[in-house]
Amino acid sequence: SSEHLDATYDASYFGLICKIKGDTIVVGAPAQTLKLKNGTVQASDGHLIDGAGAVYIFDKSGTWSFTKSFHSRGQGSTNEGTVDTSLNYAVGEDYAANFGASLDFYGKNIVVGAPKKKVSDNYLAGESYILEKSGGTWSLKYALAPTETFSDGSAVHSERDAFGYHVSIMNEDVVLISSPLHDYGVAPSTTA
């Protein structure tokens, strides 16, 4: 038998990447536009964030059904990319973040990449996330961002690293995250 899974969105690249394990399918939609709402009303200013991205989870209990959607700051309220403004999405940081461009799945953990996410005012730095299933409920557990620490103790998030371009989860304790554009430059000088 076959079933049709649909996020009901055009141009989201729904299904660009997907993983299936047992009775769970995880589907990436890295170009998903987010619709912001305030409570039950659509937010008026800047209520769309193009290319923020999403990951959709479908579980099988007799038939496949939509379970949850996730975006870079929390779960969505529907499978149409609508999120509440209380999650503090920012057009500048989440625009074209491409959450869901890469993903992997092991046991009760999903790792998701958002390689174009703006982090600490650094464009295209990228970020990755760990989603975890506990007690039958999926939740966002960790957000991971690249940090480079120099000999003088300063730490930076490098611009244009594309952290999360590829992700892999080996087991519940080991996650591999690529950062193919990282530039191993010279540490800033500490002399006056």
Secondary structure as UniProt FT lines:
FT   TURN            10..11
FT   TURN            14..15
FT   STRAND          17..21
FT   TURN            22..23
FT   STRAND          24..29
FT   TURN            30..31
FT   STRAND          34..38
FT   TURN            39..40
FT   STRAND          41..42
FT   TURN            45..46
FT   STRAND          48..49
FT   TURN            50..51
FT   STRAND          53..60
FT   STRAND          64..71
FT   TURN            72..73
FT   STRAND          74..75
FT   TURN            79..80
FT   STRAND          82..84
FT   HELIX           85..87
FT   HELIX           91..94
FT   TURN            95..96
FT   STRAND          102..106
FT   TURN            107..108
FT   STRAND          109..114
FT   TURN            115..116
FT   TURN            120..121
FT   TURN            123..124
FT   STRAND          126..134
FT   TURN            135..136
FT   STRAND          137..144
FT   STRAND          148..149
FT   TURN            151..152
FT   STRAND          155..156
FT   TURN            159..160
FT   STRAND          167..169
FT   STRAND          175..177
FT   TURN            180..181
//
